[in-house]
Amino acid sequence: MSFRVLHVLDHSWPVLDGYAQRSRSIVTAQSEIAMHPSVLTSPLHEQDDPSAAGETVFEGVRYFRTSDRNGLAGRAIQKRWPILRELATIWRLRKKIESVLHSEPFDIIHAHSPALCGMAAAQVARSCSVPFVYEIRAFWEDAAVDQNKDKVTSLRYRLSRDLETHVVQQANAVVGIARPLLEDLEGRGVPPAKLFHVPNGVDVARFSARPRDATLAVELGLNDIHTLGFLGTLFPWEGISWLIHAAEELHKRGVVFKLLLVGDGADVANVKSAIEKAGAQSYVSFLGRVPNDQVERYYSLMDVMVYPRRSVRLTELVTPLKPLEAMALAKPILGSGVGGIRELVEPEVTGLVFEPGNVDSFCQQATRLLADEELRRRLGSQARHKIAEENDWKTLAQRYKRVYEFARSHLAGS
């Protein structure tokens, strides 16, 4: 059956982050298998994309935007008034969903975390008798803690967690991008039958091995030096500041390498400070954000992709997206052994792992990979095969058919 699906998102393309990238991949893949997805974004999208307004079409998919302007609700959102901002976001989003549903029919409302999107979608779905699917990318209250914006003992944290649980209970079907997320929900009493796993994926056709970009290598002064690389958003939990400290020790041990850091984010100041403090400018290059259509050029220069995530609740529960791109490119992975990495990487088969936060463990594994070309080739090849078999978006998109069928069949019992 072909489903008409309204995806309700916090934000979307053209914002460049993992959340928007997964969303874009889902709707693109669904379109290719004859589903009919549309996207509706919350008022918070306009915080990052001020030019967004009304309705637009991107890659053949319609995007409905919810305004964050005008009236008291708009002021609460723009000025980030505590509590009122969240209530205004839900109210504005609910009204926009209702408006779209009254103008045309949809078979499924598919809301994606955070719970503000889920709450608004759940209210409309129930009043309009439309099956409701809720997808959890991460528990956003944990992200707030890991960015030092909240504490697990705070009232805000408990309310956010309770709201997430409430939305999950209201949903006819629930999708989680990582198995630990679903296990956590089971621990809250959510029936396992309505929990579905749709992991992060990658466009295998786009991300395929390519020759080293010799021109860019000359520009960056790499010559024939082996490189460690990180490409992604610089959140504190990614551990990039720690990685510079570990790279300093690797350098002291006489290992010859370059570390390339590509990306932007909340931890940029700390990363730059760590490079300066270590005096690592000769072997660490922070390149900042690069154009999205140039990403593969930078990947081509990286011999080993490093994901040094800190062990916190978020990284133990959630799988990152970027390692899948690297694996599809046949790049060997070196990652910390947190839960989200272990779900992706099979040690000694599709990559190597080191003990989180352990500099000596990192140096041992990094030395192995940098010194052994055959090991790099074997791990990269096996990683590419695994991703092509299991994590291509064309394959993963098919899983949503089962999710939507389950939600539709359980609408009456919601």
Secondary structure, 3 states (H helix, E strand, C coil): CCCEEEEEECCCCCCCCHHHHHHHHHHHHHHHCCCEEEEEECCCHHHHCCCCCCEEEECCEEEEECCCCCHHHHHHHHCCCCCHHHHHHHHHHHHHHHHHHHHCCCCEEEEECCHHHHHHHHHHHHHHCCCEEEEECCCHHHHHHHCCCCCCCCHHHHHHHHHHHHHHHHCCEEEECCHHHHHHHHHCCCCHHHEEECCCCECCCCCCCCCCCHHHHHHCCCCCCCEEEEECCCCHHHCHHHHHHHHHHHHHCCCCCEEEEECCCCCHHHHHHHHHHHCCCCCEEEEECCCHHHHHHHHCCCCEEEECCCCCHHHHHCCCCHHHHHHHCCCCEEEECCHHHHCCCCECCCEEEECCCCHHHHHHHHHHHHHCHHHHHHHHHHHHHHHHHHCEHHHHCCHHHHHHHHHHHCCCCC
